[in-house]
Amino acid sequence: MTDSDAERYSPLAEIGGTHRMATLITGASMGLGKAMAWECARRGRDLLLASLPGEDLAETAREIEAACGVRVQIHEIDLTADGAPALLAAWALENKPVDALINNAGLGGSRAIGDADTGYLERMIRLNVLAVSLLTQALLPELKTHPAARVLNVASLAACGPLPFKTVYPASKAFVLHWSRALRAELRGTSVRVGVLLPGPMRTNADVRGRLDKQGWIGRRTTITPEAAARIAVCGLVRGRAIIVPGAAAKLNRFLIGAVPTPILLFFTGRVFSREAN
């Protein structure tokens, strides 16, 4: 299969046969992950959904099955635990052939580094960096067996530059960005296309909404809904896009982050995110 053939092939619409392909989505109980689950289901995809325990994932699965007529299986797991990515991969492959993986689960927030609990920082690195890497690695042999497979890693616009009062978060998302682009190049010539999503701020839950409100007009004017971001993300996933930036505001911000000298960027973002951290 040539690169052009792979771009035309739409794995998220290919549902024929007795062994229907499935999309595995992490962090699927709320926000962007939940919205992407709905978007994939509307395209006829069976789903394997993972989230932390106690986040009503079973109810989400029932609603999707009833509305879209697809099969949804769930697994509650903490991906920061030792061995958890391998356990999730094994569970997924026991249930369905997997030809699409969406690494959505992540942890963020705004805290001065001196005020951040070391456990919080460790969980962020383990989830945003280690879990993404190990889960993808565990599923690659399966993904390569399909005529066109997809991996979408959710990074953030924060990956494009350093941000005071977030520090570890943008660094972890920069890892996701560069790792995804390198992995895509490494897998050239295989059936697997790797993409990375760079969303801007989204009002996904009460905690995030509160932090965005503290940013003032910037937080209010630059957001996108999870549903809108999911539509753009899944469309880009199907098309095998390398980098997906959802929304005009995110595209503008990505340009500005690259254009503004770093000292000015640090001064400006430091003032904005110091309000969010306090």
N, C-alpha and C positions, 0 to 999 in steps of 0.2 A: 504494500500500500504506500503510495506517495504521500507527501505532505499535503498536496492539494486534495487528494482523496480523503484524507483524514479530516481536513477542515470541513468538507461537505457532509461527512458522515455525522449523524446526530444520535449519539448513544442515548440521550434522554428521551428520545421518541421511539426507540427500538424496543418493543415490548412483546414481540411475537414469540411463538414457540412454547414448549412446555416448561422451560426453565427461565422464567423472566428475570432479567437483570435487576439489580437493586443499587440504590445509592445509599451509602453510609454517611450520616451527618452527625457530627459531634456538637455538643452544646445546643441541642435541638428543642429544648423545652420552652424557650422564650426568645424574644428579640429577633435578631437576624436569622439565627439558626431555625427557629420555628417558622419564620416567613419563607425561608428557602425550602423547608420541608413541604409546605403548602404549594409552593411554586413547582417543585419537582412532581408532586402528586397530581397536580392539574395537567401535567404532561404525560400522565399515565405511568409514572414510575412507582415500583414497589420501593419501600423505604426500610432502612435499618437505622433507628434513631437512638442516640446515646445522650445521657445527661447525668448530672448528679442525682442521687436519691432525693425524694421528697419534693420534686418540682412538677408534679402532676403530668409527667410525660405520658402515662397511660391514657389520661383523658384526651390529650392532644392526639394520640394515635387513634383513639376511637372516633374522634371528630373527623379526622382526615379520611379514615376508611369509609365512614358513612357518606361523606360528601363527594369523594373522588373515586370510590370503587377500586382502590388499590389495597394491597396487603402491607401492613405496617407492623414491624416487630421492634420491641424496645429493649434496651439494656441500661440499667442504672449503674453507674460506675464513676469513681473518682479517678480521673486520668493522671492526677499527680502522685498516686500511690505507686510504689515499686512494682514493676511488672504489669501495670494496668493496660498500657497500650497493646502489649502482646495478648493479654486476655481478651480485650475487645476485638482484636483482629481475629482471634480464634473463634470467638462467638459468632462474628459476622459470617465467616466462611463455613461454619456449621449450618447456617440457616439459608444462605442465598449465594448465587454467583454475584460478585461485586465488580462492576465496571466503572463506578464513579465514587470518589471519596471527597467529601467536603470537610476539611479541618477547620471548623468554626469555633470550637471551644477556646476561650481565652479569658484572661484576667487582667484588669486594668485598674485605674484609679489615680488620684492625685494626692501625694503625700510628700512632705519634705523628707529627704533620705534619713535625716537624723531622727525623725518621728516614726519611721516605718518599722513595723515589727519584722524581725528577721524571718519568721515563718511565712509572713505575707509575701516577702520578696522571693523566698525559695519556692513557694507555690506558683508565683507568677512565672518564674523561669522554667520550672518543671512543666507547667501547662503550655505556655506560649512557645517554648523552644523544644524541650525534650519530647513531650507527648506527640507533637506534630511530626517530628523527625522519625520517631520509633514506630508510630502507627503507619505512616506512609511506607517506611522500609518493610514492615511486616506484610503489607498488602501488595507490594509491587509485583511479586511473582504471580499472584492472581490477576492483577490488572493487565499484565503483559500477555495473558492468554486470550484476551478479547480483541476483536478486530479494531476497536477504537475505544480507548478508556480515557477517563478524565480524573485529574486531581485538582481541586481548588483549595488553596490555602488562604485563610482570611488574615490579612495583615492589618494595616491601618495607614491613614495619611501620616500618622505620627512616625511611621518608619522612615519618612523622607528627611527628617532633621532632628537634632537634639532638642529636648523640651525640659526646662527646669521644672521642678516639683512633680515630674513624672519619671525622669531619669531612666529607671530600669525598663519601664513599659516601652518607650520608643526604641530602645536598644533591642529589646526582645522582638519587636515587630520588624525592625531592620533586618534581624536574622531571618525572619520568615520571608521577607522580600527577596533578599539576596540568595538565600538557600533555594527558594522556588525557581528563580531565574537560572541558577546553576543546574538544578536538577532537570529542568526542561531541556537545557542544552545537552546534558549527559544522556538523556533518554531519546534524543533525536535519532531517528531510524527505527524506533520501536513504535508500538501502537498507542503509547501513553503520552498525553499532552498535559503539561502542568501549567496552571495559571495561578495568579495571585490577585486577590481583591484588596483594593486600597480605599475603604470607605472612610468618609468623614464622620463627624459626630451624629449619633442616632439616639433618639429618645426611646430607649428600649425598656427602661424600668424606672422606678421611683428614685433610686440612688443616682442613676445617670442623669435623669431629668433635673434633680437638685443640683448636681455639679455643673451642668450646662447653664442653669439659671444664674449661678454665681459668676459665670463668665460675662454676663451682661449682654449687650446687643450682639456680640460676636457669636455667643452660644445660641442665641435665638435665630440668627439669620443664616447660619451655615449648616443647619441640620437637614437630614433626609430621613424619611420614614423607613423602617425596616422592610416594609412591603415593597416600596419603590426600589430600594437597594437590592432586594432579593430578585426582583424581575430582571434587573440589569445584570446581576451576578450570574444567574442561571443561563440567561441568553449568551453571555460571554463564555460560560463553561461549555455550553453546547457547541459553540463555534470554535472552541479551542484557543481562545485568546490568551496571550501571555500575561498581560497586565490589564486589569479592569478597574476603572475609576468611576464609581457611580454618582452621577449628578453633576450639574454645572458648577455648583459651589465647590465641590471636591476637586474638580479639574482646575479651577482657578486657584484654589489654595495650594495644590501641588505645584503649579507654576510659580506662585509667589515664594513658596518655601525654597525652591531652587534658585530663584532670582535674587532674593534678598540676601545681602552679606550676613554671614553667620553671627557676628557680634550684635547686629541690629535685630536679627531674628531672636536671639537669646534674650535680649533686653525686653523686647515686646512680649514674647510668649511667657517670660518670667513674670511679668506684671499680670498677665491674664490668668495664668495657672496658679499663682500665689493666692488669688482670691478663691479659686476652686478648692485649694488644699486646706484653707482655713475655715 
